[in-house]
Amino acid sequence: MTENLTSSVHSLLQQMTLEEKIAQFMQLATHFYEGSFSAGQITGPMEEMGIRKETVLNSGSVLGASGAREIRSIQDAHLKENRLGIPLVMMADIVHGFETIFPVPLGIGCSWNMELAEQSAQVAAKEAAVSGIHVTFAPMVDLVRDPRWGRVVESTGEDPYLNGQFARAFVRGFQGKDLKTDLHRVAACVKHFAAYGAAEGGRDYNTVNMSERELRENYLPAYKAALDEGCEMVMTSFNTVDGIPASGNATLMRHLLRDEWGFDGVIISDWGAVKELIPHGVAADEAEAAKKAIQAGVDIEMMTPCYANHLQELVESGVVAEELIDEGVIRILQLKKKLGLFENPYRGADEQQEKEVVLCAEHRAVARELAEKSCVMLKNEGALPLQKEQKVALIGPFAESGDILGAWSWHGSKEKAMKLADGLRMKLDSAQLLVGQGCDIQTGTEKQLEDALRIAEQADVLVLALGEASSMSGEACSRSDIRLPQVQLDLVKRLKELGKPMIAVLFNGRPLDLHGVIDQVDAVLEAWYPGTEGGAAVANLLFGDSNPSGRLTMSIPFSVGQVPVYYNHFNTGRPYYPEDTESHYVSKYLDIPNEPLLPFGFGLSYTTFSYSDATLSENTLTKEQPISLTVKVKNNGKLAGEEVVQVYIQDLVGEVVRPLKELKAFKRIHLEPGEKKVVSFTITEEQLRYHHANLDFTSDPGAFIAYVGPNSEEGIALPFELQ
């Protein structure tokens, strides 16, 4: 923070009354504000929350506003009434696109492509900024291992290293290098701090219970990566951490985030999370909730009035030190200074640019490219790519559905999304494409089925567009049964009886139990929710105009009974080896495999790649002297393709139990048919460090194995030692 910026903020702080300071902590939705196009709703909600008009006039930020005209109107009305002329900061959930919607983050993760991930955030920031938004509640970097949890759709996967790389890319894309001068960027807010993705039973908002070592080893690194990249804000999570809800957890927010990590930016609660300290059972009433949250270091309370209604009394009675209030206000004002709002309170909001930029052809092209890179081919027994002389029957609830945007695409238009049927119409003559619904997402009629069977009989190949409605993934969308709805499985079974080649395209927001699909069809393309250009991207992949290159960042379970299932798990004292059919008293299931159906890092292509000549430059690594790993990768097929070369390391003996494998590096490479490339990686001592029993982050001398290959289960093993 520069001296001039800090001094000007302190000067403003000295002019503020205690009531004005506390009002800066309040974040309310758009309809509370004069100038909003829905401002008629103000009176009722204000009375319901028990807040006064003066508090709204002095509040610091607005939630969910968008559109240059409305935001300028709100800011205008606010500045006319605010005594000190302190502008509002406009915040919203711009998670994977504003109006140009990119694949959901789980899909972006499967691209393993940091350049495109950063570009997607940059596009989203530009569209949001010209529409008047200053801050986005993204990236969401929670590590996820349980596909029952609906919010896995918002994460980039189960690996802490890979999540950290994406966290950095998203922050760079959203924020750029200078928020004050680059009006096409927005401030980022990393969420949800901390360990929200580890909710018990995969049930949203549920308890999180883990050791501090596990927290630091796997769940904290991606948040830290975002902050190291300069992320301006942190959002608290709904869950408990070591028995204390995050929004009232001083150990987590003050001691770890502020004191240990040195974060001096704004901390904001998630929606209603401060007041939720009461049902959690750590606060008796709103006043105690306010006290605990402010003492924990939460600066902005989103959509509950505990601060507004109780902090002044708590300060005046000596229960809360006014210094805590001042600290929080300074952080909020500094953010507004960084954004340049005092000089330009309408920062970026431009109706003309909004018309030109939002959902423009250039942005749609980026969305299409990222959608192509995000889809993962899970199976192909010769049915793909489609041939343009084939007669294709497209059948399923997603055949002509625009519901392919996924959660947190609130400005996206399903009507403007490229549907799969429209994508295929760009490839085929009208006589070659037959389209039928077959069933709805969860229900179906006999007529729908009969129509589907009739057109299927006329076709050479069947493309089944299946999946979950977007309302089945995302916040508060936990599922205990992660198979496709039964009506869709029944549709697959009936079509299978025709004996024709079948390809399943899946639109969903979590790894599914794929039984009833993957065992019935000849090919499976996992499209996730691919976004605005999803139909065009999937069509390009189905016809081989683009070669699938996505790789899984969450393991696909064999059964929901395995979850949480993830690649970087521990061994046990009685490990199970599949080739050992005699042992009984080992760690295994009696009725299903231990292994997932498809592992982390897995994905197929229209070509095949081989790995050979893997070597280490030395067999011994020291702190001062890293070693190099090289491997030759060859494209054995007749089509150009992209491979994701992955490096994993196993620490054979540690002070505490170490994972069987940990991803440490990867590279995407493009190979022409028959082309070979030597791919090189550097292995350093720093990559071998972990949190010991006393939480020291160090390495242990001893034996290690590096694996290089196409996924977490396949690879060439290269032993080495750390001295």
GITAZI-V478426 format. One record per residue. N is the residue number from 0. PHI is phi in radians with two decimals (none if undefined). PSI is psi in radians with two decimals (999 if undefined). Layout:
n;phi;psi
N;PHI;PSI
N;PHI;PSI
This chain:
n;phi;psi
0;none;2.21
1;-1.25;2.73
2;-1.12;-0.72
3;-1.10;-0.74
4;-1.10;-0.79
5;-1.12;-0.75
6;-1.17;-0.66
7;-1.18;-0.62
8;-1.15;-0.74
9;-1.16;-0.62
10;-1.10;-0.74
11;-1.17;-0.70
12;-1.02;-0.69
13;-1.15;-0.35
14;-1.55;-0.16
15;-1.56;2.45
16;-1.34;2.88
17;-1.06;-0.69
18;-1.11;-0.70
19;-1.17;-0.65
20;-1.09;-0.86
21;-1.12;-0.59
22;-1.12;-0.49
23;-1.07;-0.40
24;-1.37;-0.22
25;-1.57;2.27
26;-2.05;2.16
27;-2.17;2.74
28;-1.25;2.84
29;-0.90;-0.72
30;-1.23;-0.08
31;-1.38;-0.22
32;-1.85;2.42
33;-1.06;2.51
34;1.63;-0.32
35;-1.26;2.57
36;-1.29;-0.12
37;-2.08;0.51
38;-1.14;-0.26
39;-1.11;-0.24
40;-1.53;0.08
41;-1.09;-0.90
42;-1.02;-0.88
43;-1.03;-0.96
44;-1.04;-0.62
45;-1.11;-0.77
46;-1.14;-0.70
47;-1.05;-0.72
48;-1.52;-0.17
49;1.28;0.45
50;-1.84;2.70
51;-1.69;2.78
52;-1.04;-0.63
53;-1.06;-0.62
54;-1.13;-0.75
55;-1.10;-0.73
56;-1.13;-0.46
57;-1.83;0.06
58;-1.14;2.85
59;-1.75;-0.43
60;-2.65;2.77
61;-2.10;2.43
62;-1.83;2.20
63;1.44;0.18
64;-1.35;2.61
65;-2.85;2.78
66;1.75;2.08
67;-0.96;-0.75
68;-1.13;-0.82
69;-1.18;-0.72
70;-1.15;-0.69
71;-1.11;-0.64
72;-1.15;-0.76
73;-1.11;-0.81
74;-1.12;-0.70
75;-1.01;-0.91
76;-1.07;-0.68
77;-1.15;-0.82
78;-1.19;-0.44
79;-1.19;-0.50
80;-1.78;-0.45
81;-1.32;2.14
82;-1.00;-0.71
83;-1.76;0.07
84;1.15;0.60
85;-1.48;2.06
86;-1.27;2.74
87;-1.39;2.62
88;-1.88;2.29
89;-1.68;2.15
90;-2.17;2.62
91;-2.82;2.88
92;-1.54;1.61
93;-1.86;1.51
94;-1.60;-0.88
95;-2.41;0.79
96;2.24;2.66
97;-1.63;-1.42
98;-1.82;-0.59
99;-1.38;1.86
100;-1.65;2.21
101;-1.57;3.00
102;-0.95;2.69
103;-1.04;2.71
104;-0.93;-0.62
105;-1.07;-0.64
106;-1.21;-0.77
107;-1.00;-0.71
108;-0.97;-0.71
109;-1.22;-0.15
110;-1.33;-0.45
111;0.90;0.57
112;-2.14;1.74
113;-1.24;-0.56
114;-1.15;-0.80
115;-1.24;-0.61
116;-1.07;-0.79
117;-1.10;-0.72
118;-1.12;-0.66
119;-1.09;-0.72
120;-1.19;-0.63
121;-1.14;-0.75
122;-1.10;-0.81
123;-1.04;-0.74
124;-1.10;-0.74
125;-1.11;-0.81
126;-1.14;-0.70
127;-1.18;-0.73
128;-1.15;-0.77
129;-1.20;-0.30
130;-1.61;0.07
131;1.76;0.02
132;-1.51;2.48
133;-1.90;-0.51
134;-2.38;2.38
135;-1.95;2.48
136;-1.50;1.26
137;-2.85;2.72
138;-1.49;2.68
139;-1.60;2.04
140;-2.06;0.30
141;-1.06;2.26
142;-1.24;2.39
143;-2.24;2.42
144;-2.33;-0.09
145;-2.18;1.82
146;-1.21;-0.12
147;-1.15;-0.51
148;-1.25;2.14
149;-1.12;-0.44
150;-1.48;0.11
151;-1.03;-0.43
152;-1.06;-0.43
153;-1.63;-0.09
154;-1.77;2.88
155;-1.70;0.08
156;2.36;-2.80
157;-1.77;0.05
158;-1.96;2.23
159;-1.15;-0.65
160;-1.17;-0.86
161;-1.13;-0.73
162;-1.02;-0.68
163;-1.13;-0.67
164;-1.12;-0.74
165;-1.19;-0.65
166;-1.00;-0.80
167;-1.10;-0.77
168;-1.07;-0.78
169;-1.12;-0.75
170;-1.09;-0.76
171;-1.04;-0.75
172;-1.15;-0.76
173;-1.20;-0.79
174;-1.69;-0.47
175;1.11;-2.64
176;-1.80;-0.41
177;-2.65;1.83
178;-1.15;-0.49
179;-1.28;-0.66
180;-1.70;-0.46
181;-1.66;1.63
182;-1.34;-0.03
183;-1.74;0.29
184;-2.07;2.85
185;-2.31;2.72
186;-1.27;2.50
187;-1.74;2.67
188;-2.31;1.87
189;-1.31;2.48
190;-2.58;2.84
191;-1.93;2.13
192;-1.55;1.92
193;-2.56;2.71
194;1.13;0.45
195;-1.00;-0.54
196;-1.27;-0.05
197;-1.83;0.45
198;-1.04;2.34
199;-1.03;2.37
200;1.22;0.15
201;1.15;0.35
202;-1.71;2.17
203;-1.01;2.54
204;1.21;0.06
205;-1.37;3.02
206;-1.04;2.46
207;-2.01;2.27
208;-2.43;1.92
209;-2.68;2.87
210;-1.27;2.77
211;-1.13;-0.58
212;-1.12;-0.75
213;-1.12;-0.71
214;-1.02;-0.84
215;-1.25;-0.62
216;-1.25;-0.74
217;-2.04;-0.61
218;-1.69;-0.50
219;-1.48;-0.47
220;-0.98;-0.67
221;-1.23;-0.63
222;-1.09;-0.78
223;-1.09;-0.68
224;-1.07;-0.76
225;-1.08;-0.74
226;-1.23;-0.65
227;-1.10;-0.46
228;-1.44;-0.07
229;1.78;0.26
230;-0.95;2.30
231;-1.42;-0.45
232;-2.39;2.81
233;-2.30;2.38
234;-1.86;2.36
235;-1.29;2.72
236;-1.64;2.87
237;-1.35;-0.38
238;-1.48;2.96
239;-1.40;2.65
240;-2.28;2.00
241;0.95;0.76
242;1.48;-0.02
243;-2.16;2.21
244;-0.97;2.45
245;-0.98;-0.66
246;-1.25;-0.16
247;-2.18;0.42
248;-1.81;1.65
249;-1.17;-0.59
250;-1.05;-0.75
251;-1.27;-0.86
252;-1.46;-0.79
253;-1.51;-0.90
254;-1.31;-0.78
255;-1.44;-1.01
256;-1.18;-0.82
257;-1.53;-0.92
258;-1.32;-0.88
259;-1.31;-0.82
260;-1.55;-0.25
261;1.30;0.41
262;-1.29;2.17
263;-2.07;0.30
264;-1.54;-2.96
265;-1.48;2.35
266;-1.85;2.25
267;-2.12;2.51
268;-1.33;2.76
269;-1.32;3.02
270;-0.96;2.00
271;1.28;0.11
272;-1.21;-0.48
273;-1.15;-0.86
274;-1.14;-0.43
275;-1.21;-0.13
276;-1.05;-0.43
277;-1.24;-1.01
278;-1.12;-0.47
279;-1.06;-0.53
280;1.69;0.37
281;-1.97;-0.03
282;-2.41;2.39
283;-1.40;-0.49
284;-2.76;-3.11
285;-1.08;-0.64
286;-1.12;-0.75
287;-1.23;-0.60
288;-1.10;-0.75
289;-1.07;-0.77
290;-1.06;-0.83
291;-1.18;-0.67
292;-1.20;-0.75
293;-1.21;-0.62
294;-1.22;-0.49
295;-1.32;-0.36
296;1.89;0.27
297;-1.36;2.13
298;-1.55;-0.67
299;-2.12;2.25
300;-1.74;2.08
301;-1.59;1.98
302;1.14;0.38
303;-2.38;2.75
304;-1.82;0.39
305;-1.06;-0.80
306;-1.12;-0.88
307;-1.05;-0.64
308;-1.61;-0.25
309;-2.33;-0.35
310;-1.13;-0.68
311;-1.06;-0.79
312;-1.11;-0.69
313;-1.14;-0.62
314;-1.26;-0.82
315;-1.15;-0.46
316;-1.57;-0.03
317;1.48;0.08
318;-1.28;-0.65
319;-2.08;2.27
320;-1.26;2.40
321;-1.12;-0.40
322;-1.02;-0.60
323;-1.14;-0.67
324;-1.12;-0.82
325;-1.06;-0.73
326;-0.99;-0.84
327;-1.14;-0.73
328;-1.11;-0.71
329;-1.03;-0.76
330;-1.10;-0.71
331;-1.17;-0.77
332;-1.15;-0.65
333;-1.11;-0.66
334;-1.09;-0.75
335;-1.13;-0.63
336;-1.15;-0.78
337;-1.04;-0.62
338;-1.37;-0.14
339;1.31;0.38
340;-1.26;-0.47
341;-1.22;-0.63
342;-1.40;-0.61
343;-2.46;1.49
344;-1.14;-0.25
345;-1.73;0.29
346;-0.43;1.91
347;1.46;-0.46
348;-1.15;2.00
349;-2.59;1.89
350;-1.07;-0.63
351;-1.22;-0.82
352;-1.08;-0.62
353;-0.99;-0.77
354;-1.16;-0.62
355;-1.43;-0.60
356;-1.63;-0.78
357;-1.16;2.20
358;1.02;0.62
359;-1.35;2.90
360;-1.06;-0.66
361;-1.09;-0.74
362;-1.21;-0.67
363;-1.11;-0.60
364;-1.14;-0.69
365;-1.14;-0.73
366;-1.08;-0.69
367;-1.15;-0.76
368;-1.09;-0.77
369;-1.18;-0.64
370;-1.08;-0.71
371;-1.09;-0.70
372;-1.30;-0.35
373;-1.54;-0.43
374;-1.21;2.50
375;-2.09;2.16
376;-1.47;2.04
377;-1.66;-0.41
378;-2.73;2.49
379;-2.75;1.88
380;-1.86;0.84
381;1.57;-0.01
382;-1.40;-0.37
383;-2.08;2.65
384;-1.31;2.76
385;-1.19;2.69
386;-1.86;2.50
387;-1.28;-0.19
388;-1.56;-0.11
389;-1.33;2.64
390;-1.65;2.13
391;-1.94;2.30
392;-1.82;2.05
393;-1.72;2.03
394;-2.32;2.43
395;2.40;2.88
396;-1.14;-0.30
397;-1.79;0.17
398;-1.03;-0.79
399;-2.21;0.54
400;-1.68;2.43
401;-1.61;0.09
402;-1.42;1.02
403;-2.14;0.33
404;-1.63;-0.55
405;1.48;3.09
406;-1.12;2.73
407;0.99;0.79
408;-2.17;0.82
409;-1.09;-0.41
410;-1.73;-0.07
411;-1.32;2.67
412;-1.98;2.09
413;-1.14;-0.53
414;-1.21;-0.58
415;-1.57;-0.09
416;-1.26;2.51
417;-1.36;1.91
418;-1.32;2.75
419;-1.07;-0.75
420;-1.02;-0.70
421;-1.21;-0.63
422;-1.09;-0.74
423;-1.22;-0.55
424;-1.13;-0.40
425;-1.31;-0.24
426;-1.85;-0.46
427;-2.15;2.63
428;-1.16;2.70
429;-1.02;-0.57
430;-1.28;-0.29
431;-1.62;-0.15
432;-2.09;2.12
433;-1.98;2.36
434;-2.19;2.31
435;-2.56;2.65
436;-1.43;-0.72
437;1.38;-0.81
438;-3.00;2.94
439;-1.49;-3.04
440;-1.04;-0.85
441;-2.13;-0.08
442;-2.39;2.92
443;-2.82;2.80
444;-2.03;2.82
445;-1.11;-0.62
446;-1.14;-0.75
447;-1.00;-0.77
448;-1.14;-0.79
449;-1.08;-0.74
450;-1.09;-0.70
451;-1.15;-0.76
452;-1.13;-0.65
453;-1.11;-0.81
454;-1.30;-0.54
455;-1.08;-0.65
456;-1.12;-0.43
457;-1.53;-0.14
458;-1.76;2.80
459;-1.50;-0.57
460;-2.54;2.57
461;-1.95;2.25
462;-1.92;2.07
463;-1.80;2.07
464;-1.73;1.74
465;-2.11;2.92
466;2.68;-2.86
467;-1.78;2.46
468;-1.04;2.61
469;-1.05;-0.43
470;-1.28;-0.08
471;-1.66;-0.08
472;-2.26;2.66
473;1.99;-2.87
474;-1.10;2.40
475;1.07;0.49
476;-2.16;0.90
477;-1.34;2.53
478;-2.33;2.37
479;-1.51;-0.47
480;-1.91;1.89
481;-1.80;0.45
482;-1.47;2.89
483;-1.10;2.63
484;-0.93;2.54
485;-1.00;-0.61
486;-1.10;-0.58
487;-1.29;-0.64
488;-1.13;-0.66
489;-1.15;-0.67
490;-1.07;-0.80
491;-1.02;-0.78
492;-1.08;-0.77
493;-1.16;-0.72
494;-1.20;-0.55
495;-1.02;-0.57
496;-1.12;-0.31
497;-1.34;-0.27
498;1.28;0.39
499;-1.77;2.69
500;-0.99;2.38
501;-2.27;2.36
502;-2.11;2.25
503;-1.77;2.24
504;-1.92;2.16
505;-1.87;2.25
506;-1.98;1.90
507;-2.83;2.92
508;-2.02;0.23
509;-2.66;2.75
510;-1.09;2.27
511;-1.78;2.74
512;-1.30;1.95
513;-1.61;0.10
514;-1.08;2.45
515;1.63;-0.16
516;-2.16;-1.12
517;-1.11;-0.47
518;-1.51;-0.12
519;-1.86;-0.38
520;-1.95;2.96
521;-1.61;-0.36
522;-2.66;2.58
523;-2.33;2.19
524;-2.00;2.02
525;-1.49;1.92
526;-1.73;-0.16
527;0.94;-2.56
528;-1.79;1.84
529;-1.48;-0.09
530;1.64;-2.93
531;-0.96;-0.67
532;-1.77;0.37
533;-1.00;-0.78
534;-1.10;-0.71
535;-1.18;-0.74
536;-1.11;-0.81
537;-1.12;-0.72
538;-1.07;-0.73
539;-1.04;-0.69
540;-1.24;-0.74
541;-1.10;-0.58
542;-1.67;0.05
543;1.35;0.18
544;-1.25;-0.39
545;-2.25;2.57
546;-1.74;2.16
547;-0.95;2.34
548;-2.41;0.08
549;-1.21;2.62
550;-2.32;2.42
551;-1.07;2.41
552;-1.98;0.06
553;-2.31;2.37
554;-1.09;2.47
555;-1.64;2.05
556;-1.23;2.63
557;-1.23;-0.63
558;-2.69;2.66
559;-1.07;-0.38
560;-1.14;-0.28
561;-1.45;-0.43
562;-1.27;2.53
563;-1.29;2.32
564;-2.16;2.24
565;-2.69;2.72
566;-1.28;-0.62
567;-1.62;0.92
568;-1.57;2.95
569;-1.45;2.77
570;-1.45;3.03
571;-2.07;3.02
572;-1.21;-0.30
573;-2.24;1.21
574;-1.16;2.64
575;-1.81;2.30
576;-2.02;2.12
577;-0.95;-0.53
578;-1.31;-0.23
579;-1.55;1.74
580;-1.62;-0.07
581;-1.66;-0.66
582;-1.20;2.39
583;-1.87;-0.76
584;-1.51;1.10
585;-2.29;2.91
586;-1.40;1.68
587;-2.72;2.89
588;-1.58;2.62
589;-1.40;-0.43
590;-2.04;-0.18
591;-2.48;2.83
592;-1.20;2.82
593;-1.29;-0.59
594;-1.34;2.65
595;-1.16;2.88
596;-1.09;-0.79
597;-2.38;2.35
598;-1.54;2.85
599;-0.90;2.34
600;1.57;-0.10
601;-1.39;2.55
602;3.11;2.48
603;-1.77;2.90
604;-2.39;2.98
605;-1.41;-0.02
606;-2.20;3.10
607;-2.17;2.63
608;-2.13;2.51
609;-2.11;2.62
610;-2.01;2.35
611;-2.67;2.94
612;0.94;0.71
613;-1.35;2.24
614;-2.50;2.77
615;-1.90;2.50
616;-1.16;-0.53
617;-2.52;2.75
618;-1.61;-0.08
619;-2.23;2.34
620;-2.01;2.45
621;-2.20;2.95
622;-1.07;-0.62
623;-1.51;-0.40
624;-2.19;1.76
625;-1.23;2.99
626;-2.17;2.78
627;-1.85;2.47
628;-1.99;2.23
629;-2.20;2.59
630;-2.59;2.52
631;-1.69;2.22
632;-2.05;2.29
633;-2.16;2.43
634;-1.52;1.94
635;-1.54;-0.11
636;-1.73;-2.92
637;-1.80;0.03
638;-2.14;2.56
639;-1.17;2.60
640;-2.75;2.95
641;-2.01;2.36
642;-2.05;2.52
643;-1.82;1.81
644;-1.45;2.15
645;-2.06;2.41
646;-2.05;2.19
647;-2.10;2.65
648;-2.29;2.45
649;-2.05;2.22
650;-1.61;1.95
651;-1.25;-0.57
652;-2.46;2.09
653;-2.21;2.97
654;-1.15;-0.65
655;-2.05;2.84
656;-1.07;2.35
657;-1.89;2.67
658;-1.07;2.70
659;-1.11;-0.60
660;-2.64;2.62
661;-2.40;2.24
662;-1.14;2.25
663;-2.12;-0.34
664;-2.90;2.79
665;-2.80;2.76
666;-2.52;2.36
667;-1.53;2.25
668;-2.25;2.59
669;-1.86;2.27
670;-2.25;2.27
671;-1.30;2.86
672;-0.95;2.24
673;1.37;-0.11
674;-1.31;2.53
675;-2.04;2.54
676;-2.39;2.48
677;-1.64;2.11
678;-1.88;2.31
679;-2.07;2.52
680;-2.36;2.68
681;-1.93;2.27
682;-1.87;2.16
683;-2.03;2.83
684;-1.05;-0.62
685;-1.03;-0.60
686;-1.20;-0.25
687;-1.71;0.04
688;-1.38;2.66
689;-2.69;2.99
690;-1.48;2.09
691;-1.42;-3.08
692;-1.04;-0.60
693;-1.57;0.15
694;1.31;0.09
695;-1.12;2.45
696;-1.78;1.57
697;-2.45;3.04
698;-1.89;2.87
699;-2.04;2.28
700;-1.04;2.61
701;2.52;-2.81
702;-1.60;2.42
703;-2.37;2.82
704;-2.26;2.25
705;-1.72;2.41
706;-2.10;2.34
707;-2.20;2.27
708;-3.13;-2.91
709;-1.55;-0.21
710;-2.85;-3.10
711;-1.31;-0.21
712;-1.78;-0.46
713;-1.89;2.45
714;3.00;2.76
715;-1.53;2.25
716;-1.57;2.32
717;-2.31;1.78
718;-1.28;2.58
719;-2.71;3.00
720;-2.20;2.58
721;-1.81;2.17
722;-1.80;999
